[in-house]
Amino acid sequence: MSDRDPIADLRRIAFLLERANEATYRVRAFRSAAAALSALPVGELTERAGSGRLTELSGVGDVTARCVAESLAGEEPVYLRRLTATEGLDLDAEAAALRAALRGDCHLHSDWSDGGSPIEEMALAAVELGHEYVVLTDHSPRLKVARGLTAARLRQQLDHVARLNADLPDGFRILTGIEVDILADGSLDQDEELLARLDVVVGSVHSGLNDDRARMTRRMLAAVANPHLDILGHCTGRMVASRPAGVTGPGDRGHRARTRAESDFDADAVFAACAEHDKAVEINSRPERQDPPKRLIRRALEAGCRFAIDTDAHAPGQLDWQRFGCDRAARCGVPADRVINTWPANELLAWTRRSSR
């Protein structure tokens, strides 16, 4: 009897494909096969594999069936072995040390908004990566393309997270949060009462990205001064092409491969305000964002800002993208003690509640 778990192997392949920013259909093939096979009665998986009938099941194709057969034979599937051999980014010592210091991720999405996976699946992937916490930051109401959460849906999510936390492994927790839109006047797109209840609030500009310099600066300064905001998300809004044309990443509803110039704003004024109000500047790890660019990370560091190195993950495998943000942060000289998600959860919460909301 093989000690390998073929369903775990399929899920690991899906995870590595997500991390490599591969096309959605490839990831879906392995996740769908894992879901179909996990629903089989005990013994039927082995019986079907032995008789060559796995591909009769909806969601199981030739490639995934071959992986299952190899796994049942006690072998690491060839597909998995190849992915493992070519995975990831080799980090230098400084970036690796920064990655090792991170205890959590302050920006990720679930299928409650434009993510592709349930909250629990995202949380369990974070556990596997060694995180102590994640902050769930689904979108706010006005970002309709991303199925932003109304106040009523956000309240439902808070109850759901409380139930999930009761069943998650000891030493890990989901912190409540939101990626709230910074509106044209700098206000935040959610009820103040709800923002006050959340553990962490990330504020980002998603519309009017071509506003003139003075207007965008006023908008961002107003948001940074808001006591509910903790982290300024992907501050330039830029997109750098890193996906093949026409490929959408797993779970990224509304996201498309494209380039977009940086928004124009007075970075020195905004970073000075972040330092004054003790708000963190996000170093967004998504390959197509790489936001802010390194020159602005250095200016934020010189201004005395704190940072959050986040993935903005929309699928489980993307939770391992923090390595990209750590690499960029280390190249800019960002020390671990200036990064808020190197703190344990209780210290992070003491900081976000410093203003009593």
C-alpha positions in Angstrom: 0.0 0.0 0.0 1.4 3.4 -1.0 2.1 6.0 1.7 1.4 8.8 -0.8 -1.9 10.6 -0.9 -2.9 11.1 -4.6 -5.5 13.8 -3.7 -2.8 15.7 -1.7 -0.5 15.4 -4.7 -3.1 16.8 -7.0 -3.7 19.7 -4.6 0.0 20.4 -4.3 0.3 20.5 -8.1 -2.5 23.1 -8.2 -0.8 25.1 -5.5 2.5 25.2 -7.4 0.8 26.1 -10.6 -1.0 29.0 -8.9 2.3 30.1 -7.4 3.9 30.0 -10.8 1.1 32.2 -12.2 0.0 29.6 -14.7 -3.2 29.8 -16.6 -6.5 29.2 -14.7 -7.5 26.1 -16.8 -4.4 24.2 -15.7 -5.0 24.9 -12.0 -8.7 24.1 -12.3 -7.9 20.7 -13.9 -6.0 19.6 -10.8 -8.3 21.1 -8.3 -11.4 19.7 -10.0 -9.9 16.3 -10.1 -9.0 16.4 -6.4 -12.5 17.5 -5.6 -14.1 14.7 -7.7 -11.8 12.0 -6.2 -12.1 13.1 -2.6 -15.9 12.5 -2.9 -15.5 8.8 -3.8 -16.4 6.1 -1.3 -13.5 4.4 0.4 -11.7 2.0 -1.9 -13.3 3.2 -5.2 -10.3 5.4 -6.1 -8.0 2.5 -6.0 -10.4 0.2 -7.8 -11.0 2.7 -10.6 -7.3 3.4 -11.0 -6.6 -0.3 -11.3 -9.3 -0.8 -13.9 -8.4 2.3 -15.9 -11.8 4.0 -15.2 -10.7 7.2 -13.5 -11.3 9.3 -16.6 -15.0 8.2 -16.6 -15.5 10.7 -13.7 -16.4 14.3 -14.5 -13.3 16.5 -13.8 -10.7 13.8 -14.2 -8.6 13.8 -17.4 -5.8 11.8 -18.7 -3.1 13.9 -17.1 -4.6 13.9 -13.7 -5.4 10.2 -13.9 -1.8 9.5 -14.7 -0.7 11.5 -11.7 -3.1 9.5 -9.5 -1.8 6.2 -10.8 1.8 7.2 -10.1 1.0 8.4 -6.6 -0.9 5.1 -5.8 2.2 3.2 -7.0 4.2 5.1 -4.3 6.0 7.4 -6.8 6.0 11.1 -6.8 4.0 12.1 -9.9 6.2 13.2 -12.8 4.2 16.4 -13.2 4.8 17.2 -9.5 8.4 16.4 -9.7 9.0 18.7 -12.7 7.1 21.6 -11.0 9.1 21.1 -7.8 12.4 21.1 -9.7 11.7 24.4 -11.4 9.8 26.2 -8.6 10.2 29.6 -7.2 12.7 32.3 -6.8 16.1 31.9 -5.2 16.3 34.5 -2.5 19.5 36.1 -1.2 20.3 36.0 2.5 18.6 39.3 3.3 15.4 38.5 1.5 15.3 35.0 2.9 15.7 36.3 6.4 12.9 38.8 5.8 10.6 36.1 4.5 11.4 33.9 7.5 10.5 36.8 9.8 7.0 37.2 8.4 4.3 35.7 10.6 1.3 36.5 8.4 -0.3 38.1 5.4 -2.4 41.3 5.7 -4.1 41.3 2.2 -5.9 38.4 0.5 -9.2 37.6 -1.1 -11.7 34.7 -1.0 -14.6 33.6 -3.2 -16.8 36.0 -1.2 -15.5 38.7 -3.6 -13.2 38.1 -6.5 -11.0 35.3 -5.1 -11.4 31.8 -6.4 -11.3 29.7 -3.2 -13.3 29.5 0.0 -12.0 31.2 3.1 -11.1 27.9 4.8 -9.0 26.7 1.8 -7.1 30.0 1.8 -6.5 29.7 5.6 -5.3 26.1 5.5 -2.9 27.0 2.7 -1.5 29.7 4.9 -1.1 27.2 7.7 0.9 25.0 5.4 3.2 27.9 4.6 3.9 28.5 8.3 1.8 31.6 8.9 0.3 32.3 12.3 -2.5 34.5 10.8 -3.9 35.9 7.7 -6.1 39.0 7.3 -9.1 38.4 5.1 -9.6 41.5 3.0 -12.3 41.1 0.4 -13.4 44.1 -1.5 -15.9 46.8 -0.6 -19.3 47.5 -2.2 -18.6 50.0 -5.0 -16.1 47.6 -6.7 -18.9 45.7 -8.3 -16.7 44.0 -10.8 -15.0 42.3 -7.9 -18.3 41.4 -6.1 -17.5 43.8 -3.3 -19.2 43.1 0.0 -22.2 45.1 1.1 -22.5 45.9 4.8 -24.9 43.0 5.2 -22.6 40.5 3.4 -19.6 41.7 5.4 -21.5 41.1 8.7 -22.3 37.6 7.5 -18.6 37.1 6.7 -17.6 38.2 10.2 -19.9 35.6 11.7 -18.5 33.0 9.3 -14.9 33.8 10.2 -15.7 33.4 13.9 -17.1 29.9 13.2 -14.1 29.0 11.1 -11.6 30.2 13.7 -13.1 27.8 16.2 -12.1 24.9 14.0 -8.7 25.9 12.6 -5.5 24.5 13.9 -4.2 25.8 17.3 -1.8 28.8 16.9 -3.5 30.0 13.7 -6.3 32.6 13.2 -8.0 34.5 10.5 -8.1 38.2 11.3 -11.1 40.2 10.0 -10.4 42.9 7.5 -11.3 44.5 4.2 -9.7 46.1 1.2 -11.8 49.2 1.2 -12.0 51.5 -1.8 -10.6 55.0 -1.4 -13.3 57.1 -2.9 -12.9 60.3 -5.0 -13.1 62.5 -1.9 -10.7 60.3 0.1 -13.5 58.7 2.2 -13.6 54.9 2.7 -16.2 52.7 1.0 -17.9 51.0 4.0 -19.9 51.8 7.1 -17.8 53.4 9.8 -19.4 51.1 12.4 -18.1 48.1 10.5 -14.7 49.5 9.8 -14.4 50.0 13.5 -15.1 46.3 14.1 -12.5 45.0 11.7 -9.1 43.9 12.9 -7.2 45.4 9.9 -8.3 47.8 7.2 -6.4 48.1 3.9 -7.3 51.1 1.8 -6.7 51.2 -2.0 -7.5 53.3 -5.0 -9.3 51.3 -7.7 -11.0 54.0 -9.7 -10.1 57.4 -11.1 -6.5 56.2 -11.4 -5.8 58.9 -13.9 -6.8 61.8 -11.6 -4.5 64.7 -11.8 -1.6 65.0 -9.3 -3.2 67.5 -6.9 -6.6 65.6 -6.8 -5.0 62.2 -6.3 -2.7 63.6 -3.5 -5.7 65.2 -1.7 -7.6 61.9 -2.0 -4.8 59.8 -0.6 -4.0 62.3 2.2 -7.6 62.2 3.3 -7.6 58.4 3.4 -4.3 58.2 5.3 -5.7 60.6 7.9 -8.8 58.4 8.4 -8.4 56.6 11.8 -10.0 53.5 10.4 -7.3 52.9 7.7 -4.2 50.9 8.7 -2.4 50.0 5.5 -2.2 52.0 2.2 -2.6 49.3 -0.5 -0.7 49.2 -3.9 -0.3 52.9 -3.8 0.5 53.7 -7.5 -2.1 51.4 -9.0 0.4 50.4 -11.7 0.3 47.1 -13.6 3.4 45.6 -15.2 2.7 42.8 -17.7 3.8 39.4 -16.3 1.2 37.1 -17.6 0.7 35.8 -21.1 -1.8 37.7 -23.1 -5.3 36.5 -22.4 -4.4 34.5 -19.3 -6.3 35.3 -16.1 -4.8 34.1 -12.8 -6.8 31.6 -10.7 -9.7 33.3 -9.0 -9.0 36.7 -10.3 -12.5 37.8 -11.5 -12.1 41.0 -13.4 -8.3 40.9 -13.4 -6.8 40.9 -16.9 -3.2 40.9 -18.3 -2.5 44.5 -19.1 -0.1 47.3 -18.3 -1.1 50.5 -16.5 1.0 53.5 -15.7 1.5 54.7 -12.2 -1.0 57.2 -10.7 0.5 60.6 -10.3 0.6 61.9 -6.7 3.0 63.7 -4.4 4.7 60.7 -2.9 6.8 62.6 -0.4 3.6 64.2 1.0 1.7 60.9 1.2 4.6 59.0 2.8 5.1 61.8 5.3 1.4 61.5 6.2 1.7 57.8 6.6 4.7 58.3 8.9 2.8 61.0 10.9 -0.4 59.0 11.3 1.6 55.7 11.8 0.0 53.9 8.8 1.8 51.2 6.9 2.7 51.3 3.2 2.0 48.0 1.4 4.6 46.3 -0.6 2.3 44.4 -2.9 3.9 41.1 -4.0 1.7 40.3 -7.0 4.0 39.8 -10.0 1.8 42.0 -12.2 1.8 44.8 -9.7 5.2 45.1 -8.0 3.8 48.1 -6.3 5.2 50.4 -5.2 8.3 50.5 -7.5 11.6 50.3 -5.7 12.3 54.0 -5.9 9.2 54.7 -3.9 9.9 52.0 -1.4 13.2 53.7 -0.7 11.4 57.1 -0.4 8.8 55.6 2.0 11.7 54.1 4.1 13.5 57.4 4.2 10.2 59.1 5.3 10.1 56.8 8.3 7.1 54.6 7.2 6.2 51.2 8.3 5.5 48.5 5.7 3.3 45.5 5.1 4.6 42.8 2.7 1.4 41.3 1.3 0.5 38.9 -1.4 -3.0 40.3 -2.4 -3.6 36.6 -3.1 -6.7 35.5 -4.9 -5.9 31.7 -4.8 -4.1 29.5 -2.4 -0.9 29.1 -4.3 -0.5 32.9 -4.6 0.0 33.0 -0.8 3.6 32.1 -1.4 4.2 35.2 -3.5 5.5 37.0 -0.4 9.0 36.0 -1.5 8.7 38.5 -4.4 7.8 41.3 -2.1 10.6 40.3 0.3 13.1 40.3 -2.5 12.1 43.9 -3.5 12.0 45.1 0.1 15.4 43.6 0.9 16.9 45.3 -2.2 15.6 48.6 -0.8 17.1 48.0 2.6 13.7 47.6 4.5 14.5 46.1 7.9 12.3 43.4 9.5 11.4 45.7 12.4 9.7 48.1 10.0 7.4 45.4 8.6 4.1 45.0 10.6 3.5 41.4 9.6 6.6 40.3 11.3 4.7 41.0 14.5 2.6 38.3 16.3 -1.1 38.8 15.9 -1.6 40.3 19.3 1.0 43.0 18.7 -0.5 43.7 15.2 -3.9 44.1 16.8 -2.6 46.4 19.5 -1.2 48.6 16.7 -4.4 48.7 14.6 -6.5 49.5 17.7 -4.1 52.3 18.8 -6.5 55.0 17.7 -9.6 53.1 19.2 -10.9 53.4 15.6 
